[in-house]
Amino acid sequence: MSYKVTIADIAKELNTTAATVSRALNNHPAISDETKHRVAEAAERLHYKPNKIASSLRSGKSFSIGVIIPSAEINFFGSVVHGIENLANINGYNVLIYQTNESRDFEVKGLETFLSARVDGILASIAKETSDYSHFIDIKQRGIPIVFFDRANDDLGISSVVVDDYRGGYLATEHLIEQGYRRIAHISGPQHIKIFNDRLKGYMGALQAHNIKVDFDLVYAGDVSIEAGKAAIKHMMELPHPPDAVFAVEDFTALGAIKELKDRNIKIPEQFGVIGFANELFGEHITPSLSTIDQQTVNMGKESFRLLLELINTNKSKAGKEAKLQKVVLKPVPIFRQSSAKR
């Protein structure tokens, strides 16, 4: 068994006290920058690893957070988690991840798992199936710091980090109009999820701004899947006046639309334009490459952790009830590729 270096070893190395070393490692304001630098160098040289259990006992913190994601198969969430872990590691936090598979029941189990693990806070993106939010309200009322990312619910009084989904939907639709498409359809997502409702509103807002009447025959209620994209195109191409372009609520739905259009030998983008939302990794590698809206995923993850850390560092009894409600809204970034390049 290898010997574990302690604070006392660092103190002996530097001919100082263990208390001074401890304060230096914890960035105490009473310790000079020079001493902090010497202690940090010695800690690295001796391969010192802090005792997180002892640290937790002293601070009352576990230095771990829980992250609930709807699906690990979607690159969007993996990219957000990358941003979360990046900032969490810098601040000495471990990240526990729970995948809900879009199920409310799994979402509840995830929260219970995090409570058992005594995490210091929770980041969550709401599952597609969730319409009863009582489990999140319970977390808030217990005073446990919680922040939503991407899929949020403003009515719960919980801080969140989101992209401007209305603006993203508007930009996607306006791009299709500017490319010369006129019968523009939208494949939507479950409307009780705010982000999908905002994207629909953005679609309608862009049509109205360009004096194009909203035709609800061209709005297809999807469930955020490749299959929904295929089914939507099948349905729409049977209409008396089918569309010549589609704004899909996210990239997997857009992929399904492209697959069905190809099966029908409809040329993209010459005969039919397609744009998605989320900038999934596959988008630039398919043929034609997929136009989409980027959601600044890594930045979303970093901002989510930053908000959560603010709550954690606030008195826990106030964190869920009296802490200042914050909403960070990131700008959507259009990524225009081949699938919508009619002109």
N, C-alpha and C positions, 0 to 999 in steps of 0.2 A: 504493500500500500504506500502510495507516494505521500510525502509530507505536505500538509496544507499550510501555506503561508498565512500568518495572522497579522493583525494591526500591530501587535507587540513586536513582531519581527521587523516591520518597517520602521517602527520607532527606534529600535536598537540600531538599525542600519544608519539612521540619520541622527542618532544621539539626541533624541527628543522624547516626549511623552506620548503614550498611546492616545491620550485625550486629544492632543494636538493633531495627531495623524487622523483620528476619527473626524474631527471638525473639518480638517482640510479636505478629506474625501467627500464630505457632505456639503462642501462649498460654504462653510460658515463665514459670515461677514467679518468676524473678529480676526480671522486668519489672513495674513498678507498674501498677495498674489505670488510672491517669490516662494513662500513656504508651500503654498498649494502646488506650485510647479515642481518643487523638489520632491514632494510626497507623491505626486502623480508619476514622476519619472522612476522613483524607487519602486512604486507599486507595479509598474510595467516591467521593470528589470527583474523583480523577484517573482513575477507571474502571480501576483496577488489576485484572488477572486473573492469578491464580497460575499459574506454569508447572508443570503436573502432571508432566511428564516429569522435570524437575529434582527435583521433590519426591519422585518415585518412586525416583530414583537415590539420593537422600539417605537415604530411610527404608527402602528395600527393599520397598516396597509399591506395588501398581498402583492402589490406591484404586478398585477395581472389584470387584463381586461377581457371581456367576452365580445365576440363579433358574430352577429347572426346574419347569414346571407341566404337568399332564396335558392340559389343554385351554384354549385362549384363548376358546372359545365359551361357556364357563361363567362367568357373572358372578362367582360365588364367588371364583374364582382371580384375576380382574381386581381385585376389591376387596382381596384379600390383598396383591397386588402394589402397589396404591395405598398401603397402610400401610407396606410395605417401603420404597418409594421416598421416602415422606414423611420417614422417619427417616434413610434413607441420604443424601439430599440435604443434610440438616442437618449430617451428619457428613462431608460432602465425598466421598461415594462415588457412582460411576456404577453403574447396574444393567443387566446383560445378561440377557435373558430367552430361554429355549429351551422350545419346546412339544413334548411327546413324542407327542401324539395317542394317549395311553394305551398306547404301545408300549415294551417294554423295549429293543429295538434302538435306537430314537431316544433313549431315556434314556441309553444308553451313549455314543451320538454326542454328546449334549449335554454330558456330563461331559468327554469328550475335547476338545470345542470350548472349554470353560472352562479346561481345563488349558493348551491352546495359547495362550489369551488371558492366562494367568498371573494369574487372578483371585486375590484375597486370601482368598476363602471362597465357600462354596456353600450355598444354601438349596434344598431339594428336597421335592416332594410326589410320592410314589411312584405310578407308572403302574399302571393296572388289570391289565395283563397280566404285571406283574413278580412272579415267585415265587422267582427266583434273584437274591440280593442281593449277589453277589460284587463287582460294580462299585462299590457303595457301601462295602463293606468295604475295597476297594483304596484308595479316596479317604481313608478314615480312617487306614489303615496308612501312607500317604504323609505323614501329618501335616498334611493340608490341612483347615482348619476347615470343618465341615459341620454343618448343623442341618436336621432334618426339620420340616415344618409340615403340619398336617391329617392327611395319610396318613403315618403313621410306623411303624416296626418297633422295638419295645422290645428285641428280642433282639440288635440290632446294636451296642448300647452307644453310640448316637448321640443327642445332645441333641435335644429336640423341643418344639414348641408345638402343642397340640391342644385341642379342645373336649372336655368330658366327654360322650362319645357315648352311654355307657350311660345317664346321667342324661337326656340329650335324648330317647332312645328311650323311656325310662320316662315322662317328662312327656307326650310325644305320645300314647302309648297310654292313660295315665291320663286325659287330657283327653277322649278318645273315650268312655271308660267313664263319666266324670262327665256326659257329654252324653246318656247313656242307650243307647248302642250296646252290644250284647252279643256279636255274632259278629264279632270284630275280626280282620281279616287283616293280614298283613305281606308286602310285596314287598321282598325283601332284595337285597343286592348281593353281589359275589364275597367269599366268607367268608375267603379268605386275606388280605384287606385288613382290618386290625384295626378300623378305624372302623366298617365295615359289620357285622362280627361283634359289636362292642359294642352297636350299635343293635338288633340282633336280641335280644341278651341283655336289653337294657333293656325291649324289648317283652314278652318272656316274664316278666321280673321284675314288671312292672306287672300283668299278668294274674294271676299267682300271688298277689300282694299283695291283690288284690280277689277272691280265691277263684274265679277263672275258669280252668278247665282249658285248658292249651295244646293246641290242635288243630293238628297239623302239616300237615293237609290245607289249612289256611289260611295256610301259609307258602310263598310262591312264590319260587323262586330266579331273580332277575332279574339284569340286567347293567348297571344304571344307565343307563336310556335311556327315551325316550318309548315306544318300541316294546315294551319290557319291561312298562311300565305297562298298555298296551293288552292284551298277551297274557295278563297276570296276571288281569285282569278277565274276559276271555273264558273263561279256564280256570275261575275261581272261580264264575262265574255258572252253570256247568254242573254244579256239585256238588249232591248231594242236599240239602244244607243250606248254601246260599251265605251269604257274610258280609253284614253290613249296614254295615260301615265298613272302612277300610284305612289303615294307617300305612305310607307309602311311604318307602323308604330315603333318597330325596332328591327334590327338587322336579320334575325332569324326568320321573322315574318317576310321580310324583303327577299331573303334567299328562297323561301318557298314560292313566292311570286315569280321570281326569275326562273325557277325550275319548271313551273307550269307553263310559262310563256314560251320557253324553249321547246317543251313537249308539243306545243301548238305551232311551232315554226314561226313564231312572231319575233321579228327582229328587234333587238334592244341595242341602242336607243332609237334607231331610225323610225320604227313603228310604235314603240312603247317605251316610256321612260320610267325608271324605278329609283327611288331614294329611300334609305332606311334611317335608323337612329341608333347610336351607341358606339359606332366605329369598332365593331368586333374585328379580331385579327384576320379572320378569313376574308373580309371584304376586299382587301387589295389584291388577293391572290386568286379570286374566281374570275371567270370570263363571262360577260364583261365585268370589270372591277366595279365594286358597289359604291355609289355616292351615299354619303351618310352625314350624321351630325355627331361630332365628338363631344364628350361630356366632361373632359378634363378629369379623368378618373383618379390618377395619382394625386392630383391636387385636392380632389374631393376627399380622398382618404386622409391626407395630411390635415386638412381643415377639420374633418370630423374628430380626429384624435385631439387636435388642439382645443376644440370646444369641450370635449370630454375631460381633458386634463384640467381645464379651468374649473369645471364642476367638482372634480375629485379634490382639488386643492381648496375648494370652498368647504366650510363647515358642513359635514355630511347631513346633519339634521336639517339644514336649509337647502341642500343641493336639489332635492326633488320638488320642493314646495315654494321656496322664495327666491331661488337663484334667477338671475336675469335671463329671460327667454331670448335666445338668439337664433337668427335664421341667416345662413350664408347662402347667397344665390350666385352660382358661377355662370359665366357667359358660355353659351353653346358655340362651338367652332365648326362651321361648315367644311366638309371634305368632299369636293366635287370630283368624281371619277367618270369612267366610261358609261355607266348605266343610265346616265341622264344627259349625256353630251350630244343632244340632237343637233345643236348648232356648232 
